[in-house]
């Protein structure tokens, strides 16, 4: 069966992807980079990162019969939100301004799988991977040619800068052509490393999550945020865009058109601090389709308290 890469890309773009690449499925090269990161304690309290390593390092373990990996990217940048962020009392990472990206990417990839089945064979098997399964998202994005891992450990694109949300689809079929892995263009630049106020980027391509503002404001379940982190938060109460926005490749950024990632009015409840007056029921109602649910109302209140304490000091 001759599966056309160009047809798959055309379909993905028509469904709403801003960029798409395809790589052959094979074991991950240099898995010791990840295991060394874990062994150094850089995952913080994220113990789930230590599980299912055999699946993380080999897509065929994640989905038996894996032959190809399609990676899509959706541009979520907004000029309006970027320029207005500094005036906000409290700040929310731009990717969380709209719908939860897991839902939006999953819908698109599910439709893409359906189109591939309709066009070629209804028995084609696929596995959708975002970042809720043991899968090396950025590694495969680079292998599929849509960008490269920057020194801040995130994805960098020459087409969209640092503002792509990525999702992948593993297929049990071969494609007629594959993209070349993307070259790394970071060179000697270290703007992202030098920009991190908490010193989380301990060296190029190595992030210590236990020192990262995003980790503490989203992932950590602790009741309080350590002073060495809270003193560096600079108003961020959900995630942090500092190292991403420092990258010089953002000169290629452009505003995205995906409706799901446009700013929800409910984000103002956080930016103004009005969220402190919400009940648990009101919080869940206002943010039912948002990434903001992850730390919960108590987590957001904890983060705001940490920011306020440092401002008073």
Protein Blocks (a to p, Z undefined) as FASTA:
>chain_A
ZZdfklmmmmmmmnopabdcdddddddehkllmmmmmmnopnmmmlmlmgoklmmmomkl
mmghiabdcdddddfbdfklmmmmmmpmbdcdfklmmccfklmmmmmmmmmmmmmmmmmo
mkbccdddfflbccdfklmmmmnopaccdfkopacdfklojacccdddddfbdcfbdcdd
dddfklmafklmmmmmnlpambghiacfklcfklmmmmpmcfbdcfklmmmnnopaggjf
klmmmpmklmmgccdfbfklpccfklmmmmnopmmmpcfklmmmmmmmgcklmnommlmm
mmmmmmmmmmmZZ
